[in-house]
Amino acid sequence: MKFDFTGKTVIVTGGTSGLGYGISKAFVNAGAYVIAFYRSNSDRAEKVTNELNTNGNFKAVKVDVSNEEKMIEAFKEINELDYLVNCAGISNEDEFIKLPMDKIKEVFEVLLFGKMIACKCAYPLLLKSNSPRVINIASRFATRPLAGATPLTAAEAGIVMFTKNLALEWAKDKIKVNAVSPSLTTNTGSYYEFYTDADAEEIGKNNPSGRLGKLEDVSNTVLFLCTDEAEYINGENINVNGGILLK
């Protein structure tokens, strides 16, 4: 399916690395103006900006999605918005009893509260769009526990219910709100924390589809949800995992 988002404006939080980078790149290649929020890696943001501006329209903005005051300031510089893709994430992992509460709170502040803040800030702009969409990125662990990652799984379960509730409340405003939950995806920061490129084939054998996910698997799903063809999809959590939850 060929996507054309010419004239559309997109915000992708966490949009200069990992899944967020893949989504930003896909929107830029489809003609959209992409504003990517990032928290810390300015060198990476500059590199991505240079790359995506070669044949597209891209801007990176340094802002912490968990800081409401800073987010309000960042949104003051944006005049129009069609799609908000909440992709910023973090995971502090250890046995629950060993994790300090500040590390637990940090996961919720970025993964869940950051999405809530972004949605609050984006709402007035989305009201002016003729095709407003919100896509919240969760993961397969929104519905499956993972020992050693209690804050992550709890926050991502919250993302899915937040998505459904917001879809219900914002239906009157014609704003569609959905979630996308990928499984382990290559070419992302979280993948390279634990694996190498050489591991992908062997790990992928455990998936019913015989491989791991790719950035394109996720970005194509996100972009589709922003098309007119997906106008009747609302309040859903789309699992993009090759069937791993079937096992």
Secondary structure, DSSP 8 states (H G I E B T S, - for coil): -----TT-EEEEETTTSHHHHHHHHHHHHTT-EEEEEESS-HHHHHHHHHHHTSSSEEEEEE--TT-HHHHHHHHHT----SEEEE-------S-GGGS-HHHHHHHHIIIIIHHHHHHHHHHHHHTT-SS-EEEEE--GGGTS--TT-HHHHHHHHHHHHHHHHHHHHHGGGT-EEEEEEE-SBSSSHHHHTT--TTHHHHHHTTSTTSS-B-HHHHHHHHHHHTSGGGTT--S-EEEESTTGGG-
